[in-house]
Amino acid sequence: MESNMAEDAKLLSLAEVCKMLNKPESTVKRYARESLLPATKEGSNLFFPEDAVLKYMEIEKRLG
């Protein structure tokens, strides 16, 4: 997981990403662990850059 996110990038919580992707927490955490989605950890919380989540959604949409 990356810890050097751009300071000005909008970060989304795990719950927000789960809702956007319609995936359970365990799946989104696995995506972060496997570097499918970049994430940063603050304490026990994961945060994801919004632009990366939107890019992932676009790719997933193309793949069907």
C-alpha positions as CSV (number, residue, x, y, z in Angstrom):
1,M,0.0,0.0,0.0
2,E,1.3,3.4,-0.8
3,S,1.8,6.0,1.9
4,N,3.0,8.9,-0.3
5,M,-0.3,10.2,-1.7
6,A,-0.5,13.6,-3.1
7,E,-1.4,16.1,-0.4
8,D,-4.2,17.7,-2.5
9,A,-5.8,14.5,-3.7
10,K,-9.3,13.9,-2.4
11,L,-9.2,10.7,-0.2
12,L,-12.2,8.4,0.2
13,S,-12.9,6.2,3.2
14,L,-13.2,2.4,2.9
15,A,-16.9,2.7,3.4
16,E,-17.3,5.3,0.6
17,V,-15.3,3.1,-1.8
18,C,-17.3,0.0,-0.9
19,K,-20.5,1.9,-1.7
20,M,-19.1,3.3,-5.0
21,L,-17.9,-0.1,-6.2
22,N,-20.7,-2.1,-4.7
23,K,-18.2,-4.4,-3.1
24,P,-17.8,-5.7,0.5
25,E,-15.0,-4.3,2.7
26,S,-13.0,-7.6,2.5
27,T,-12.9,-7.2,-1.3
28,V,-11.8,-3.6,-1.3
29,K,-9.1,-4.4,1.4
30,R,-7.8,-7.2,-0.9
31,Y,-7.7,-4.8,-3.8
32,A,-5.5,-2.5,-1.7
33,R,-3.3,-5.3,-0.5
34,E,-2.8,-6.6,-4.0
35,S,-2.2,-3.0,-5.3
36,L,-5.2,-3.0,-7.6
37,L,-6.3,0.2,-5.8
38,P,-3.7,2.5,-4.2
39,A,-4.4,3.1,-0.5
40,T,-2.9,4.9,2.5
41,K,-3.4,3.8,6.1
42,E,-4.0,6.3,8.9
43,G,-4.2,4.5,12.2
44,S,-6.5,1.5,11.5
45,N,-8.3,3.3,8.6
46,L,-7.7,2.9,4.9
47,F,-8.2,5.9,2.5
48,F,-8.2,5.8,-1.3
49,P,-7.5,8.6,-3.8
50,E,-10.8,9.4,-5.5
51,D,-9.1,9.7,-8.9
52,A,-7.8,6.1,-8.6
53,V,-11.2,4.8,-7.6
54,L,-12.9,6.5,-10.6
55,K,-10.2,5.1,-12.9
56,Y,-10.8,1.6,-11.5
57,M,-14.5,2.0,-12.0
58,E,-14.0,3.0,-15.7
59,I,-11.7,0.0,-16.3
60,E,-14.1,-2.3,-14.6
61,K,-17.0,-0.9,-16.7
62,R,-15.0,-1.5,-19.9
63,L,-14.3,-5.1,-19.0
64,G,-17.9,-5.8,-18.2
